Amino acid sequence: MPAVRATDRHGQERQVTLISAAQAPLYEIKANLFKALAHPARIRILELLSAAPDTLPL
């Protein structure tokens, strides 16, 4: 997979090697999911979406 340059949240530029989900260990995929959900507002949004009717106009 190709390496790309990315800037982290502190403004530091780093080289990152991209890997596909099939290549990443399951524990790493789960850890990234939990990091993405770490903020309480994101979890509340998911709760609201799961309680909403299945037919929402977009």
N, C-alpha and C positions, 0 to 999 in steps of 0.2 A: 504494500500500500504506500501511497506517496506521503512524504513529509511536508507539512505546511507550517508557515509562521503564524503564530497567534499571540494576541495580547491578553494577559490574564486580568483579573479584576483589580490588580494593583498597578496596572500600567506597564508591567514587565513583558517584554516581547520574548517568546519562547518558540522553539521548534517542536512541533507535535507530530507524531506518527499516527496516522489514521488507520484503524483496523475495523473490519466489518464486525457486526454483531455475532456472526457465526464463529469468528476467531477469538472473541473476548470470552474469558471465563464467566460462568454464570454468576459467581459472587460479585464480579466487577459490574455486570449489567444491573444486578439488584442494588448495589451500592450507589450507582449513578441515578437510578430511579428514586431512591430514598433521598439523595441529595437534591434532586429536582423538586421533591415534595416537602422539603424541610420547612418551608414557611407556612405558618398556620392559615394564612389567607388562601394559599393554593389548595390546601386540604379542604377548607370550607367550600371553595368553588366546586371541587369534585363532589362533595356531599350534596350541594344544591343541584348539580347536573344529574346525579344519580337519582335524586328524588323527583326530578321534573318529568313530565309526560314524554313519551318517546317521540311524539310528533311535534317538534318545534319548528316554526318557520325560520329559515335562514335568510 
